Amino acid sequence: QVLRAYRPPGPAARPYPTPKCPDTPKE
């Protein structure tokens, strides 16, 4: 439950926002 609040789904799941491709995971 804590992980869910700490890492929301979508582009916000990344530790830092990516201005280049926020919708595309770098993984």
N, C-alpha and C positions, 0 to 999 in steps of 0.2 A: 504493500500500500504506500509506503514511504517512497519507494522507487518510482511509483506512478506519478506522485506529486513532484518529485525531483526531476524526472525526465518525461515530460508530456509528449504525446504522439505528434508526428509531423516534423517540420523543420526545427522546432524547439527542442527536439530530442538531443541535438548536438550540444556539447559543452559551451560552444560559442557560435554565434550567428555567422553565416557565410553570405556576404553581400553578392558574391559571384553566382552561386547556385544554392540558395537556401532550400529549394525543393528537392535537390539531388544530394543524397548522402555521399560523403567522400569515401565511405567504406566500399 
